[in-house]
Amino acid sequence: MRTILGIILCLACVSLMGCSASNLGGLVSTDSSAQQSTQALAPSQASSAGFSTLVFDDEFNSSSIAQASTSTLTENWYPGIWYENAGPSSSQYSVSSGVLNLTWTRSSWSKNGLCDASLESTSAYGTPNHSFRYGYVEVRAKWDTVTGAWPAIWLLPVQGIQGQSPTGEIDVFEGQGQSTNYYGTLHTWNESDQLWYSTPNTFATPSATDFSQWHTYGLLWTPPSGGKPGKITWYLDNVALGSANTTSSANSPFDTQNYFLILGIQEGVNWNTCQPLTDGSPTSISMQVDWVHVFGS
């Protein structure tokens, strides 16, 4: 989902573990309301791959958001994305009734020039952080399916914060306006230059799919084994949509880096960002997140 491509690079920090693969098929179910999980259990695709331990969890029953992106306190989330000059204002994110609310507004764009309202699970320094390599990530969310909406659930490496290159990017899910396509992509970067991205990265969903209702967006990441490359598989409501190898690109960094999670709602029509005064998008675009789980070994 990178739109400001100035990724520099980094030394590591925390590392968790887990992950695996699967196939396209089945119908996608829709949940009608927020539903807190009292005990997060790994879905079958995670547990069968050996990832049944909950290593990171936020049910949003209370707020665990740092006051600043550069905080040295251990929180679940830090405002903004580390390479952005400004972060979202505190009015753009909140936790209430067990749900995280993120909102992009034209007024906030006018004030701080940000095209997004994002939280990440690392400080802008790269530590403290919640990061992992391999495992299963699942996020239950819904978002405004309107012109200009660009929701993103994605992963960047802590090694990128302090200068390592090349770096990887793992997009768990991206959406576009009223499209019912599921976009999931792997990228490798040399700072701002894209070296490679996975294809296909557009996955069809059933015609009745409504992203304005609750869905579970999942990603299974397994390591290389027995001569087979590392692999990532994308899931919607526990149905596999597609997969890609993590070791198929030149200078592939995925198996050497630890990744943190970013949740965000961005404005961007047809993948073009920062055009909110001319593209016909509404004055605000929101995304709600019910819970986040990361399972490891």
C-alpha positions in Angstrom: 0.0 0.0 0.0 3.0 2.2 0.0 2.2 5.6 -1.6 5.1 7.6 -0.1 7.9 5.3 -1.3 10.7 6.7 0.9 11.4 3.5 2.8 14.9 3.7 4.3 16.0 0.6 6.3 16.7 -1.0 9.8 18.1 -3.2 12.5 15.7 -5.7 13.9 13.8 -6.0 17.2 11.1 -8.3 18.4 10.3 -11.4 16.4 7.4 -13.8 16.7 6.8 -17.0 14.7 4.2 -19.0 12.6 2.3 -20.0 9.1 1.1 -22.0 5.8 -1.0 -22.2 2.5 -4.3 -23.2 0.7 -6.7 -22.9 -2.3 -9.4 -20.8 -3.9 -13.0 -21.8 -3.5 -16.2 -21.6 -1.4 -18.6 -18.9 -0.5 -17.8 -15.9 1.6 -20.0 -15.3 4.6 -20.8 -11.9 6.1 -21.2 -11.0 9.7 -23.7 -8.4 10.5 -22.3 -6.8 13.7 -19.2 -6.5 15.9 -18.6 -9.7 17.8 -15.8 -9.8 20.4 -14.0 -13.1 20.7 -13.6 -14.1 24.3 -10.8 -16.5 23.5 -9.2 -16.2 20.2 -8.7 -19.7 18.6 -6.6 -20.2 15.6 -8.6 -21.0 12.4 -7.9 -24.4 10.9 -5.6 -23.1 8.2 -3.4 -21.6 10.8 -3.4 -24.5 13.3 -2.8 -27.1 10.6 0.3 -25.2 9.6 1.6 -25.2 13.1 0.5 -21.7 14.2 -2.0 -22.0 17.0 -0.3 -19.8 19.6 -1.8 -16.3 19.9 1.3 -14.0 19.9 -0.5 -10.6 19.4 -4.1 -9.7 20.1 -6.2 -6.6 20.3 -9.9 -6.9 21.0 -10.2 -3.1 21.4 -12.0 -3.5 24.7 -9.7 -0.6 25.8 -7.4 1.8 24.0 -3.7 0.9 23.7 -2.6 3.7 21.4 0.5 5.7 22.1 0.2 9.4 22.4 2.9 9.9 19.8 4.5 7.9 17.0 7.9 8.3 18.7 6.7 7.0 22.1 9.1 4.7 23.9 6.3 3.2 25.9 5.0 -0.3 24.9 1.6 0.1 23.4 -0.3 -2.0 20.8 -0.4 0.9 18.3 1.4 4.1 17.4 -0.2 6.9 15.3 0.9 7.4 11.7 3.4 5.5 9.5 7.0 5.9 10.5 8.3 7.5 7.3 5.5 10.1 7.1 6.4 13.6 8.3 3.0 14.0 10.1 0.7 11.6 11.8 -3.1 11.6 12.0 -4.6 13.9 14.7 -6.1 12.3 17.7 -9.6 13.1 16.3 -9.0 10.7 13.5 -8.8 7.5 15.6 -10.7 6.3 18.7 -11.7 3.1 20.5 -15.3 2.7 21.6 -17.7 -0.2 22.3 -15.0 -2.7 21.4 -14.2 -1.2 18.0 -11.3 0.8 16.6 -12.5 3.7 14.4 -10.2 5.3 11.8 -11.3 8.3 9.7 -9.8 10.2 6.9 -11.3 13.7 6.4 -10.8 16.4 3.9 -10.2 18.9 6.7 -7.4 16.8 8.1 -5.8 16.5 4.7 -6.0 20.3 4.3 -4.3 20.8 7.7 -1.6 18.1 7.7 -1.4 17.0 4.1 -2.0 13.3 5.0 -4.0 11.1 2.6 -4.5 8.5 5.3 -5.4 7.8 8.9 -3.1 4.9 10.0 -1.9 3.2 13.1 1.1 0.8 13.2 2.3 -1.7 15.7 5.7 -0.1 16.1 7.2 3.1 17.3 8.7 5.4 14.7 12.0 4.4 16.1 11.4 0.7 15.4 11.3 -0.1 19.0 9.2 -0.9 21.0 7.3 -2.9 18.4 5.1 -6.0 17.9 6.6 -7.8 14.9 6.8 -11.3 13.6 8.1 -13.5 10.8 5.8 -16.3 9.6 2.4 -17.0 11.1 -1.2 -16.2 10.5 -2.7 -12.7 10.7 -6.4 -12.0 10.8 -8.2 -8.7 11.1 -12.0 -8.3 11.4 -13.0 -5.0 9.8 -15.5 -3.1 7.7 -15.2 0.2 5.8 -17.0 2.8 3.8 -17.3 1.5 0.3 -17.5 5.0 -1.4 -15.6 6.7 -4.1 -12.1 7.4 -2.9 -11.9 4.7 -0.2 -8.6 2.9 -0.1 -8.5 0.7 3.1 -5.3 -1.1 3.8 -4.1 -3.8 6.2 -0.4 -4.3 5.5 3.0 -5.2 6.9 6.4 -3.5 6.7 9.7 -4.7 8.3 11.3 -3.1 11.4 14.6 -3.5 9.5 13.4 -0.8 7.1 13.3 1.8 9.8 17.0 2.1 10.4 18.4 1.6 7.0 18.5 -2.0 5.7 17.9 -2.5 2.0 16.2 -4.1 0.1 13.0 -4.4 2.1 9.7 -6.2 1.7 6.1 -5.1 1.9 3.2 -7.6 2.5 -0.3 -6.3 1.8 -2.8 -8.4 3.7 -5.7 -6.5 2.0 -6.3 -3.4 0.0 -9.7 -2.2 -1.3 -10.8 0.4 -3.8 -14.1 2.3 -3.5 -17.1 0.1 -4.5 -15.1 -2.7 -6.1 -15.6 -6.1 -4.6 -12.1 -7.2 -5.6 -9.7 -8.3 -2.9 -6.2 -6.9 -3.6 -3.3 -8.8 -1.9 0.3 -8.1 -3.0 4.0 -8.7 -2.1 6.5 -6.0 -2.9 10.2 -5.6 -2.7 11.8 -2.1 -2.5 15.2 -0.6 -2.7 14.3 2.6 -0.8 11.8 4.3 -3.1 12.4 2.0 -6.1 10.1 -1.0 -6.6 12.1 -4.0 -7.6 9.3 -6.6 -7.8 5.7 -7.3 -7.0 3.7 -10.4 -7.0 1.1 -11.2 -9.7 -1.7 -12.0 -9.9 -2.6 -9.7 -7.0 -6.3 -9.1 -7.7 -8.7 -11.8 -6.4 -12.4 -12.0 -7.2 -14.9 -12.4 -4.4 -18.5 -13.7 -4.7 -20.9 -11.1 -6.3 -22.8 -10.6 -3.0 -19.7 -9.5 -1.1 -20.3 -6.2 0.7 -17.1 -4.8 2.3 -19.2 -2.2 4.2 -20.2 -5.2 6.4 -17.9 -7.1 8.8 -15.4 -9.5 7.1 -12.3 -11.3 8.3 -9.2 -10.6 6.3 -6.5 -13.2 6.7 -2.9 -14.0 5.6 -1.0 -17.2 6.1 2.8 -17.0 5.8 4.9 -20.2 5.8 8.7 -20.5 5.7 10.8 -22.3 3.1 11.0 -26.0 3.9 12.3 -29.1 2.1 13.4 -27.2 -0.9 10.1 -25.4 -1.2 10.0 -21.6 -1.1 8.3 -19.5 1.6 4.6 -18.9 0.7 1.8 -16.5 1.5 -1.9 -17.2 1.0 -4.7 -14.6 1.3 -8.0 -15.4 2.9 -11.4 -13.7 3.1 -13.7 -15.1 5.9 -11.4 -18.2 6.1 -11.7 -19.0 2.4 -8.4 -19.0 0.5 -8.3 -16.6 -2.5 -4.7 -16.9 -3.9 -1.1 -17.3 -3.0 2.4 -16.2 -3.9 6.0 -17.4 -3.1 8.1 -15.1 -1.0 11.3 -16.2 -2.5 10.5 -15.6 -6.2 12.0 -12.2 -6.5 15.6 -11.0 -6.9 17.2 -10.0 -3.6 14.1 -11.3 -1.8 14.2 -10.0 1.8 11.1 -11.6 3.3 12.7 -14.5 5.1 15.2 -12.3 6.8 13.0 -9.5 8.2 10.5 -9.1 11.0 7.2 -7.4 10.1 4.8 -5.1 12.0 1.2 -4.4 11.2 -0.4 -1.2 9.8 -4.1 -0.5 9.8 -5.3 2.4 7.7 -8.0 4.1 5.7 -6.6 6.2 2.8 -8.1 8.4 0.2 -7.3 7.5 -3.3 -9.3 7.0 -6.5 -7.9 4.3 -8.9 -4.8 4.1 -6.7 -4.1 7.8 -7.0 -3.6 9.5 -3.7 -3.9 13.0 -2.4 -6.5 14.3 -4.9 -9.4 14.7 -2.4 -10.5 18.1 -3.7 -11.0 17.0 -7.3 -11.8 13.3 -7.4 -15.4 13.4 -6.1 -14.7 11.6 -2.8 -16.8 12.4 0.3 -15.7 14.7 3.1 -14.8 11.7 5.3 -14.0 8.0 4.8 -14.0 5.6 7.8 -12.8 2.0 8.6 -13.8 0.1 11.8 -11.7 -2.8 13.2 -13.3 -5.3 15.6 -10.2 -7.3 16.5 -6.7 -8.2 15.4 -5.0 -11.6 15.9 -1.6 -12.9 15.0 -0.9 -16.6 15.6 2.6 -18.1 15.7 4.2 -21.4 16.6 
